[in-house]
């Protein structure tokens, strides 16, 4: 059928109406038409696009429901690093922050601040070209994030086209994806009704939603995007004040913080903080503090950044919320290395927006330190509004039941053994302990290990119970017939295909990932990388002696003993051989040559003006140095920048060599790393 000018006009008009009503509903919270009227407009556009698929544009309102699932997240390099914020927790620290800014600006006048809400969500970056949304990414490590455009397009209040006739040629907007409280409660209620896993808090729900491979899942989640900054703009001049930038973003169609105020000095900032702390329970979404920013953009640029934080902004965090409750019982969980962790079961108590009933006590030393017993009244908080913690015992129970370490594993009944210092207790059951096996499997498939997307604990638990897998190598023997011919709750053909595809893709890995995935005691990501760089291939690591392992940077005698013991077990050798036979492979790593700073330990302190401390650390590590966070007699060099503190004093007391920043720059230049 012929595409006429009238048809094009009709599509354009309906699209503009839908965008307008989306903005009214999702951004302004002021709908102008009923849901039925909106649905009628939407269906009209959808029918036209079905008839003329060539007319479907990427920013059409119909494209928010989610398209095809992707197989993996692509990396995105940020033009401007995505910085994190420094924190203050009281007025004295806020006053100190203000003083440092005045000193650096050499200005004794009161600074003008823009005060905003610190939204508790997932930081993302959005890229627009000539007013059209192109892609968006997570913060990642601040330098490289993950492309999550397929999910961001489904967020109803995120503009796919900017509301302006003169858009900039390029615009990068920074903001937060979050889940409003009402949407979070509804999502969890639906999950409970269907027997699915509920989310712990809105932030976890938002973060999990935007990292779905299937955008149709994200489209069903009640997500919202709030803009808080412009990172880069081309083709237009940015406003001169932070407050003006936010108002301009609102005119473009972005949702911004409900509360934005401008005022002078610390007194204004403290008043804003106090006011928001009172209003916090009534807000539609979770916040964990306020953000105080220098309002004038020119002053922001003069102040610059330190490490990964802007000097001109700070997060003024709310104090941890406290509550009291009764310690009703203590259970012991078994980790992947067999370590037993005491977990307090407390009378459910509402703290920081979440009902808490389970709290880890870390180890028996912590139980003894707090002098806890069952029946005691304890004080609990959520550290950083995230992790629940027992802070102290408030009242001893009249009839206390002492907490005792079990003599046998609560899962497999194997004997419990303790390390030499008596701090960590472990189950001796090893491969016979179902809890250890399950947690090793969960570690093996995790994102930083073999990264088998979609193979979560829910499936692993079922596969273990049904006998489909007994250890990590069995994952690579799973087949479509096995998955579909076994009665597995929730498993269908499409899901089986997705799981098998993810398993197949995981076979192409790297040596550091594979070593880390094995779950060798004491071998984390950095140690796995060091092993791979030193030996080059797995065969050499498997045959390594205690002495050759101790020659690897950062590996001491105890870690070396654990590595030797792991590879000496025939069962581990057999399972590695099974995985390699199944096609798990990796490229050989280039062995790291002897480095000029090999065996040296360096410490960085104070502010480095020519580079951030993270950058300096990375460059020193490239030269073979270990960069530590504390000074000891074994420290080789302390590099002291501006405003160096206690570490410089420690170095002087211990007689450690102290360098200034210029000496470090000259060293790096000598090795062509600066």
N, C-alpha and C positions, 0 to 999 in steps of 0.2 A: 504494500500500500504506500501511496505517496505521502511524504512528510511535507506538510504545508506550513506556511507562515503562521496561519491561525493556530495550528497544533503547537508550534514552537512557543507562541505567545501564551497559550493555555498552560503549558508545562511550566513556563517561567513564572506566571502569575500564581499558580498553585504552590510551587516551590517557595516563592517569597512569602505567601500566606502561612505555610507550614513553619517556615523558619521564624516568622514573627510570633506565631502562637507558641512555638517551642521556647522562645526567649521569654515570653510572658509567663509561661508555666514553670519552666525549670530555673530561670535566672531571677526574674522579678517576683516570682511567687504570687502572680496576679493574673490568673487566666481570664481571657476575654470571651471564650466560647466554651460550650459544654464538651465533654469527652466524646459524645456521639457525633457532634458537628466536626470535631477534629478527625475522628475516625473516618467519616465520610470523605473529607478532603484527602486523607491519606490513601484510602482505597482507590479513589479516582486516579491519583497519580500513579499508584502501583499498577493499575490495569493498563494505563497508557504505556508505562515502561515495559510491561510484559509483552505488549503488542509491538513496541518499537524498542527492543533492548539496546539498539545502537545509540539511543538518546539518554541512557542512564549515565549520569555524571557521578564522579567519586564523592561529591558533596551533597548528593541528593538525600533528602530526609529518609528515604526508604533504605539507604545503605547503612543505617545505624544498627540494624538488627544482627549484623555479623555475617561475614562471608565464609569462605573456606578456611579450615584450620590450617595452621602452619606446622612445619615439622621441627623447627628450632628457632630460637631468637638470634637475630643477626646483631653483631656488635656495632655500636655507633660511637664515633669519637666526637666528644663535645668541642665545639670551637672555643668556647670559654669554659674552663673547669667549673663544675657544679660544686660550690663550696658548702661546707657545713657551718654551723654557728657555734661560737663559744657560749658558755652558760654562766649566769650569775644566779644566786639563790637567796640573796637578801639585799637590803638597801645599802649596806656598807660596801658590798661587792659592786653594786650598780654605781655607787659614788666613785669607786676606784676606776671603773671602766670610763666614766665621764672625765675624770681627772687625766687619765692617760691620753684621751683624745685631745683635750685642751693643750696638754704639753706638746703633743706632736704637731698640732696646728699652730702652736705658739699664739693662742688666743684665749684670753681670760673671760670673754663674754659668754653668757649662757648659750649653749648649743640648742638649735631647734631640732627636735626629734619627731619622727613619724612613728606612732605606736600602732601595732597591728596584733591580731590574734595569732598565736603559734598553733597552726592547725596540725592535728595528729593524723597524718596520712602518709602517702608515698610521694616523694618529690619526683617530678617529671619535667622534661623539657619538650616544648612544642615548636615546630618549625613551620613558618608560613612563607610562601612566595607569592607576591602580588595578590595577597589577601586570601589565598587558598591553602588549607592545611595540607602539608606534604608528608610529614612523619613526626613521631614523638618517641622519646626514649626515657628509660629510667636513669637515676643518678649513677648507678653502678659504683665504681670506685672514685667517682668524681671526674675522671678523665675519659673513661669508656663506659658506656651504658648499654642497655639492650633495647632493640627496636620493638616497641609494643604498639605500633600504629594500628594494627588490626583490632586491638581492644579499645584503644582510645577513641576510635571512630564511633564506638557504640555508646559513649557517654553523652547523655541527652543535652547537658548544658554546655558542652564543649563545642565552640563554633567551628564548623568546617569551612565556612566563608566568613570573612570579617565584615562587620557592619559599617562599611565606609566606601565612598566612591573613589577615594584616593589612597589606596593601601600602600604601605611601604614595599619596596622591591623584595626585601628580606626582613623577617622578624622572628626572633627567638624569644618565646615567652616561657618563664619558669613558674611553676605552681605546684599544687598539691592535689592528688587524687585521694578522695576520702569517701567514706560511707556514712551518711547521716544516721543518727541514732534510731529514728523511726524505721528506716529501711533495714538497718542491722537487726533490730528486734523481729521484724517480719521475716527476714531471711532465716534467722535461727529458729523461729516458730515453725516455718515450713520444713526445715531440715529435721526438727524433732518429730514432726508428724509423719515423715517418711522414713524415719530411722537412720538418717544420714548424720555425718559428723557436724557438730555445731562449731562456730568460730569463737575464739576466746574474747575477742574485742573487735571494734570496728576497723582499727588500723590493720590488723591481720587479715580481716575479710577483704579490705580494699586492696592490700598488697597481693593477696592470693588471686583476686579477680583479674587484675591487670596483667598477671603473669600466666594466664591460661593460654594454652596453644590454640584452643577453639574459641573464636570470638563470640559464638552463639551463647556460650556460658557467660561471658562477661556482659553480653547484652541483657541478660536476665537479672543481673545484679544491680541494685540501686546505688550506682556510683555518681559522684559529682566531682567537677574540677574547679578549683579556686586558684586564680592567678595572683601572684604576689610580686613579680618583677619582670623587667625586660633585660635580657642578657646581651642582646645585640640587635641593631637595627641598621638597615641600609636604605637609602632613598628618601629618608625623612630625618628631621632633627628631633631628638628626644626632648621631652620636657626637662626643666631644670630642677625639679623637686620630686622626691619619691611620691608624695601625696598626689601630685599632678599626674604622674605616670599611672598610678592606680585608677584615677578618674578617667584617664584616656583609655585604659584597658577596658573599663566598664562600658564606655561608649562604643568600643569595638565589638561588644557582645560577650565579654568574659564576666563571669561571676567573681567578685572580689570579697574580701573579708567583710563581715557585717559591721565590725567596729574598727574604724580607722580614725585616729585623732592626731592632731599636730599641736605641739606645745613646747615650752621652753624648759630645759634643764631637768635635773634629777627629780625635783619635786613633782613636775608634771608626770614623768614616767612612773613614779611610785603611785601617784593617785590613779593613773590608768590601770596599773597592775591590781591595786586594791579593789577597784570597781569591777574589773573583769573577774577577779576571783570570787566575788559575791554573786555575779551573774552566771558563772560557769554552769551550774546545774540546769539553767533554763535554756542554754544554747542548743541549737538543733544538731550539733555535731560535737565530737570530742576535741578538746584542746588541752595542751599540757603546759601552757604558760603564755606569755606575750613576747613579741619581738620589738625591740627598740632600735630604730635605724636613724642615723643622721639624715635629715630630710634633704639637705642640699646635695645634689648629685656631684657638683664640682668638688665639694669637700670629701665626699666618698672616694672620689678618684685620687685626691691628694693623700688620703689616709691609707689607701691600698689594702693589701692582704698580708697575713702572716700565716705561714704553713698552709693549712687548708681552710682558714677562717678569714672572713673580712674583718678588718679592724673597726669598721664603721657601724657594725650591727652586733647585737647580742640577744640571746634568748634569756629572758627572765623567767625561770622555771618555777612552777608552783611547788610548794613543799610536798613531800610524800604524804599521802593520806594515811592516817593511823586508825586502827580499830582494835578492840579487845575481843577475845573469843576463848573458847575452852579447847585445850588439846585433848582430843578424845581417844586417839590411838596413834601408833607409829607402825607403818609397814616398811618393808625393805625391798627396794627394786634392784634388779640385777642388770648391770650394763654389759656392753659387748665384750669387755675384757674381764668380766666376772666381778667387777667391783660392786659392792653393796652400798646403796645410798638410802639412808633413813628418810622417809617421807612422812611428814606430820599430817594426820587426818584431823582437821579442826571442825568445830561446829560452824556451819556455813555463815559467812559474814560478808557484808557488802563493803568493799573498799575501792575507791577510785573508779567507780562505774562498773565494777565486776564483782560477782559473788565468788568468794574464795573458799575452797574446802580442802585443798591439798597444797602443802608447801614443802619443798625440799629442805632438808636440814644438812645437806652436803656430806657430813661424815660424823662419826661418833665424837670426835674432838669438839665439834660445834655443839653437840648435845650436852657434853660435859661443861663447855664454856658457859652456856646459858643456864646450866643446872636445871634441865627440863625433866619433868616426869608427867606421866599421863594423869589428867585431871587438873593440871595447873591452868591458871588463867594467863594467857600470853598476849603480848602486843604484836600486831602484824601491820605491815605496810606494803605498798607496791613501789619498789625502787624504780624511779624514773617512770612511774605510772605504768609499769609493765610487769616486772618480776615480783611475785609475792615473797615476802621474807618475814621470818620471826625475828623481831628486834630485841625483845627482852621478856623475862618472866615477870608478870605483874603481881601474881599472888600464888602462893603454894597451896596445893590442895591438902585438905585435912588427911585424906587417905590416899596418899600418892602411890602410883605404881611405877617403879623405876623402869627405865628403858634399857633393855639388854640386847646386846648383839646376838643374833641366833647362832647356834652351833652348827646348823645345817642349812643349806640353801632352801629358801621357801618354795622354789620352783622344782628342783630336781632332787633335793634331799642330799646332795653331795656335801662333804665336809667343808666348813668355812676355814680359810687360812688367812693369816694377817702378815703384812710386810714387817720388815725389821723394826720400823719405828712405831708400829701398832696403830697407824692412822687409817690405812686403807685395808678393808677386809674383802676377800674375794671368794667366790664360789670355785671349788676345785673341779667342778663337773665338766668344764670346757665344752667339747662337742656334744656331750650328753645333756647339756643344760639348754632347754628350749628357749629360755629368755636370752641367753647369750647368742644363740644361733639367730634368733629373730633380729636382734639388734645389730649383729654383724651384717646380716642381709640388708637391713635398712641403711647402714653406713655404706655398704658396697654400691648400692644403687643411687646414693645421694648426688646432688648436683655437682659438688666439688670432686666427687670420686668418678664412678662410671657414668653418671648423669643419665640414668634410664628414666626418662620422663614418663610419669603416669603409673609407675610401679611403686606405689606407696605402701605404707604399713598395713593398710586394710587388705590389700591383695596378698601381700607376703604372709600375713597371718593365716588367711584362708588356704593359700597354697601349701603352707607347712602342715596345717591340720589335715588336709586332704592327701598329703603324701606326694604332691606334685614336685616339690623341691625339698631337699634336706640340707643343702649347703649352697654356697655362691655359684659353684660350677654348674649346678643343676639348672640355673636360670637359662643357660644357653642350650639346654636340651628341651625347653618348652616348645611345643608345636601347636598348631591350630587344632589338630585332632584332640590333643590332650586337654586343651582349654575348653573345647566345645563338647567333648564327650564325658566331661566330669561335671557334676552338678555344682556350679559355682554361682552363688547369689550375685546377681547384677551383671554377669558376664554374657555378652552377646557377640555376634560375629564382628560387628564394626569395632567394638572395644578390643576384642582379641587381636584383630589386625593392627590396631594402633600400638598395643603393647609389644607385639612381635616386631613391628617396624622399629620401635624405640630400642628394643634389645639388639636388633641387627645393627642399628646405627652406632650403638655403644661399643661394638667390636673394634671400630677404628678409634683408638684412643692415644694417649701419650704415656711414656714410661712413668713420669712423676704421678700422674693420675692413677695408674694401675697400682703402683706401690702403695700410695695412700689408701686406695680402695681395699687393699688386703687387710687393713685394720691391725697392723703390727703394733704391739704395745710400744708407746713412746714415739711412734713415727707419725707426725702430723704432716701438713702440707709442705712446710719449709724443709723439714728433714727428708721427705720423699724427693723433693727437688734437688737437695744437696747430694743425696745418694745417686740419683740419675745422672747428675752432672759429673760426679767424681768417677763413676764406674762405666757409664755409657750404655750398658745393657744389663738385663735382668740376670743372665747367666753368671756374670761376674759378681753381682751382688749376692746371689745364692751361694757362691763358693767363697765369699770373703771371709777372712779370718778376723779374730777380735782386734788384732793390731792394725790390720788394713782398714777396718771400719773406724777405729779411733783416729785415723789420719784424716777422716772426713771432717770439715769444719762443723762445729756445733754438736758433734756426736761424742758423748763421753763413754766411760766404761760400762755404766749400767745400761744405757741405750744399746750399745754395741752387743752386750750379752743377750738382750731381748731379741735383737735382730738375728744373731747367730742361732739362738734357740728356736726361733720361728722357722727358719729355713732348714733346720736339722730334722724337723718333724716330717716323716714320710707322707703323712696325710696332707700336709700343705703342699709338698712337692707334687703329689698326685693331682690335687685340684688345680694347681697352676698349669700342669701339663694338659689336663682336660680342657681348660679354657683356651689354651693356645691351639689345641687340636680343633676346637669348635670355631676357630677363626679370629679370636681376640689377638690383635696385633697393634704395634706401635712403631714409629720410626726410631732408629738408633739415635741416641743423643750424643752430640759432640762433647767429648770429655773436656772439662774446664782445665785450661793450662794453669800453671803456677802463677798466682797473682801477686803483684808487688806488696799488697798489704795482708797477704795470707797469714793467719794466726794472730793478727792484731785485733784488739777490742777498742773501739772508739765510742765516745759519748758526745752528743750534741746538746747544747743548752743555750737559752736565750734566743733572741730574734736574729735571723740571718737576712740581711737586706737584699742580697743579690740573688738569693734562691730560698725556697721554703726548706724547712728541715726535712720534710719527706723526700724532696728532690735530692738534697745533700746525702741523706741516708742511702738512697738508691745508688747514687754515684760511688759512694764508699764501698757498698756491697759489690758493685761491679769490679772493684779493685781487690776484692777478696776479704775486706774487713768485716768483722762482726760489729754491728752497731747496737749498743746496749742502752738501756734507760736508766742505769744507775752506775755510780762511780765506785770502784774498788781498787785494791792494790794491783790487780791484774790489768787495769785499764791502761792502754797504751797512750792515748791522746784524748784530751777533752777540748772540743772546739767551742769557745765561748763567744756568743753573739751579744747584741745589745740586751740590757736588762737581764743578764745571766744571774741566776739565783744560787740556791743551796748546792747545786752540783759543782759550781765553780769553787765554792768554799770547801767542799769535800775534796776536790782535786788538789787545792793548795795545801790542805791539812795533810793529805797522803803523799804529797810530793810528786803527783802525776803531771806529766808534761801538758801545758795549756797553750793552745794556738788561738789566734784571732781569726776572723773570717777571711781576711786577705791571704793568710798563709794557706788556708784550705783551698781557696780559688786558684792560687798558684800551683798547688799540688795537682789539682784536677786538670789544669791547663797543661801541665807537664805530660800528663797521660792522655791528653786530648779528650777529656770528658766534660769540660766545662762549657 
